């Protein structure tokens, strides 16, 4: 898909309830092609719920639009091709014998017929995705034999293999070691440079501040929506995290450290 | 050890074929040559019994594979959602209602009891789905299954206490029995197996994707609700039919998919048919053992499956070393 065709994802939602509890309110967010957004905020601020709402996994009626088309009007296949979602790392691989490359191949389902037969293009996409997360050497190992960090990289490859113009990642860096976190950063920049819209929930503030745009969530509201390196972004972060941060300048801009 | 799925399929089919040959050659005197000396004995008794035992085991193996994939739980078995308890209650009710004729009914074609068990299994599953308010919430579904199982088992116990004449036939049902199987059961179980396997195979991609979590499967554009309802119906159909014909055969539905997994099969398009084939082989082997070991006395088929299945699962227990 060429960058020109890549869609914009919009969410306009006054209230989002899960059961009795109101988790999010006053959401008016736009995820643009070619932009990497980092979602940050304290525990329980509603980050994962926001990402699920963006992924169309919560009933939100016509509040979610892909370009100008309301989400419910899209077919299941259109949705799955437009948007890849990586859930929080809760999977430990029990209950499935899937091997790494078979798990990544599941990311090709939105492009396959109902029998799920893999084409040469599917196999190439899987190989590329595995290579992108440095997972090719153990592509044949079952998920449950991998370490938590290795498994997380395979699941990231699964999301990449969809080749969706919108990429939503919920805490993709959980269990990843520092070199692979740096690899991930480069990977996300490359995805955005290819015209994809990337939105990732991050607890790693030092990496979140490297994003193009920051959404700071606090108590179910978006407290800040703008460039990550602005002074206003740092103020919003301080307010959201109860003044428990310390910002230090670095070659690439500001860093956030615990205080 | 990793096997190519196709090679494994052929091997397991050959094994089943060998067992079928053995099954038709084992009689009250142990191994004999009835295949040549008394063909009618083989075609009217041993062959249909062996084929039907294989069919029931295959239904259980398929149901086990479906249950384990659907609930993402390696301990899930075909009886999980109360089907076994429902079938037991159905049989107990039929026996009590038939009164002293119960023995005659059991000794006859067995169709009456088959029907009662099948209806009971379906009623229990319906009750489970009703209590869990649909099929979309897995923990609620499992909990409802446990509740239905416990309550119906208590009702069954109560019934058998009220009418002691039902004790013996109930016992043989609870232990599992292949002794009443004939051509009519073959005609039921094999076509049912073919249909259920075909429908399940169409859902194999969903079962694979469920291994990555329900939300991920949904985000991949899979019609989760419809597929889940279909798979639950297949689970009920397979386990209900197997229970109706053989009683409560322990462990086959649990062991068959585990064996196939242990041989390195990872995707459901192979896991489903291979679990069915190995389930069939397992129950047929158990049937042969139960007829052979203490011949001319016949043991309940549930005894060898429980012993062999238990020993197998024990051998598969993690021994504390890191994986």
Interface residues (C-beta under 8 A of the other chain):
Chain A: X52 X55 X57 X76 X77 X79 X80 X81 X83 X84 X85 X86 X87 X90 X91 X94 X95 X96 X97 X98 X99 X102 X103 X106 X107 X109 X110 X114 X116 X142 X143 X144 X145 X155 X158 X162
Chain B: X68 X71 X72 X73 X74 X202 X204 X205 X208 X209 X210 X211 X212 X213 X215 X216 X218 X219 X220 X221 X222 X223 X261 X264 X265 X266 X267 X269 X271 X323
